[in-house]
Amino acid sequence: MPAIVGPVQVINLGGGVLQFGDSLFISPKSASKSMSGSGAGNTGGFIITNNLISASNTLDTNLVDQPLVGNN
């Protein structure tokens, strides 16, 4: 059944599904890759990180890491 939707403003949608009206299949997919240096993933109220020399050298020879096309 069709849906009549008025004005909509979506500011941010991360990791979820936004649906209007009927749907047969909902199959969200995502893939990500990240490289970070020393002390980059620290979280907390008071952090002291002392790094004299920090380098993230990444050699990625894969053309496709996680294919999403046709992966239902």
PyMOL commands that set and color helices and strands:
alter all, ss='L'
color gray80, all
deselect
rebuild
show_as cartoon
